[in-house]
Amino acid sequence: MEKLNALSVVPAEVEYEGLAAPQQFMDFAIDGHLLRETLRAGTDLAAIEQEATLLRADWPHAAIEQINRLTLAAPGEFKDGRVALLLCPVCGDVDCGTVSARIAIEADTVIWEDFGWQDGYTEEPPQPWLFERQRFTFDKTAYLSLMQRLSEQFTELLPPAQVEREVDRRSNKRWLRRLGF
């Protein structure tokens, strides 16, 4: 039987050029080590040190979307089904480039493998050669329990629907004013 890894999340922050304050988020830890430290890059890929998950208190919708992708309740961000794990800490957009992986849910396990660097604006396939070949296998029950707890935690942070619509409307008006409308 394959050795099982333990997935957890830990509070973290990342410094990013040009930002006054570090971005705070919940980071993935595998067997007690941050994912960014656990992934072995075959080349100097300093960019992953600045990437973050979407598990942020100020982005509850994005956090829930990432959790849904991690459980395969929603399709991955990329046409090939891959899921973005670490993204730009400023905007969370896959176009900036992401550490992505193939996720499989089997009878008793969840597998993360085939790590690569990928973006959302090109048709380029992921660049797995940047990483040494690694595979992490998690107990399915523990993995889904963690995702359920995270989902509940971020659902509590969602604003009430009325407030959310007002905030969206105000930000849309500001955006339109900037564009000269």
BELPE-V711615 format. One record per backbone hydrogen bond with DSSP energy under -1.0 kcal/mol. NH is the residue of the N-H (numbers start at 0). CO is the residue of the C=O. E is the energy in kcal/mol with one decimal. If there is no record, write none. Layout:
nh->NH co->CO e->E
nh->NH co->CO e->E
//
This chain:
nh->4 co->136 e->-4.3
nh->7 co->28 e->-2.4
nh->9 co->26 e->-2.2
nh->11 co->24 e->-2.7
nh->13 co->22 e->-1.9
nh->18 co->15 e->-2.1
nh->22 co->13 e->-2.2
nh->24 co->11 e->-2.4
nh->25 co->54 e->-2.5
nh->26 co->9 e->-3.2
nh->28 co->7 e->-2.9
nh->29 co->32 e->-3.2
nh->30 co->5 e->-3.1
nh->32 co->29 e->-1.6
nh->34 co->27 e->-2.6
nh->37 co->33 e->-1.9
nh->38 co->34 e->-2.8
nh->41 co->129 e->-2.2
nh->42 co->129 e->-1.0
nh->44 co->42 e->-1.1
nh->47 co->44 e->-1.4
nh->48 co->45 e->-1.6
nh->49 co->46 e->-1.5
nh->51 co->86 e->-2.9
nh->55 co->53 e->-2.2
nh->58 co->55 e->-1.4
nh->62 co->58 e->-2.4
nh->63 co->59 e->-2.3
nh->64 co->60 e->-2.4
nh->65 co->61 e->-2.5
nh->66 co->62 e->-2.4
nh->67 co->63 e->-2.5
nh->68 co->64 e->-1.9
nh->69 co->65 e->-2.5
nh->70 co->66 e->-1.4
nh->71 co->68 e->-1.0
nh->72 co->67 e->-2.1
nh->73 co->67 e->-1.5
nh->77 co->81 e->-1.5
nh->80 co->77 e->-2.5
nh->82 co->100 e->-2.8
nh->84 co->98 e->-3.3
nh->85 co->98 e->-1.4
nh->86 co->51 e->-3.8
nh->91 co->87 e->-1.5
nh->95 co->92 e->-1.3
nh->96 co->93 e->-1.5
nh->97 co->117 e->-2.8
nh->98 co->85 e->-2.2
nh->99 co->115 e->-3.0
nh->100 co->82 e->-2.0
nh->101 co->112 e->-3.0
nh->103 co->110 e->-2.2
nh->105 co->108 e->-3.1
nh->109 co->137 e->-2.1
nh->110 co->103 e->-3.1
nh->111 co->135 e->-2.7
nh->112 co->101 e->-2.3
nh->115 co->99 e->-2.2
nh->117 co->97 e->-2.2
nh->126 co->116 e->-2.1
nh->129 co->126 e->-1.4
nh->130 co->127 e->-2.0
nh->131 co->39 e->-3.4
nh->135 co->111 e->-2.8
nh->137 co->109 e->-3.2
nh->139 co->107 e->-2.7
nh->142 co->138 e->-2.6
nh->143 co->139 e->-2.8
nh->144 co->140 e->-2.0
nh->145 co->141 e->-2.3
nh->146 co->142 e->-2.4
nh->147 co->143 e->-2.2
nh->148 co->144 e->-2.5
nh->149 co->145 e->-2.4
nh->150 co->146 e->-2.5
nh->151 co->147 e->-2.4
nh->152 co->148 e->-2.4
nh->153 co->149 e->-2.6
nh->154 co->150 e->-2.2
nh->155 co->151 e->-1.7
nh->157 co->154 e->-1.2
nh->163 co->159 e->-2.7
nh->164 co->160 e->-2.4
nh->165 co->161 e->-2.1
nh->166 co->162 e->-2.6
nh->167 co->163 e->-2.6
nh->168 co->164 e->-2.5
nh->169 co->165 e->-2.7
nh->170 co->166 e->-2.6
nh->171 co->167 e->-2.3
nh->172 co->168 e->-2.2
nh->173 co->169 e->-2.2
nh->174 co->170 e->-2.1
nh->175 co->171 e->-2.5
nh->176 co->172 e->-2.4
nh->177 co->173 e->-2.1
nh->178 co->174 e->-1.4
nh->179 co->176 e->-1.3
nh->180 co->175 e->-2.8
//
